[in-house]
C-alpha cells in the first residue's frame, strides 16, 4: 500500500519537473523568435532607407523629392527608363502587415518608415552608425528608418538577409567587401 503512494508522488514530481522544463523552453524559444524578427525589421528598414535615399538622389532636375507613397519605390515613373528601388513592399515582421508607420517629409512625402509595434525591443545597443538613435528606445515604433540628404546612401549589402550565413573568412584576411 505504501509503495503505491510513493509511485504516485514520484510520478507527480516528474510531471512538475517536465512542466517547468517546457515553460523554460517556451521562454527561450520566444526570445529567439523575437530576436529573429528584430533582425528582419533591421533588414527591411535598411532596405526602405536605401530605397528612399536612391529615389531622393535620383530625382530628375535640381529640386530633390521624397516619394509620395511607398509604391513609388517599386517603380519610379519620373525616370525615362524603368527604375525600381525595391522589389516589393516588405512585411513588417513584428505586426505581420504591410502597413508601416510613415515618417512625413516636406509636402506630404515620405522620409522614412517605422514599425507600428508597441513591443519592447530586446536589442538596446550595439547598433550600426546609421541606427545609433535606436539605442535605449522603449518600443519598436521608435526605430525610425529615415533618409536624410546629408547622410550617404548605405551599401546594398549592409546587412545580410535574415537567415543568411556569412561567408567564412580565413584568419588574418579581410572579407572582399571591406578591402
Helices and strands as residue ranges (DSSP letters): H 2-57, G 70-73, E 101-104, E 110-114, G 129-134, G 140-142, E 144-146, G 176-178
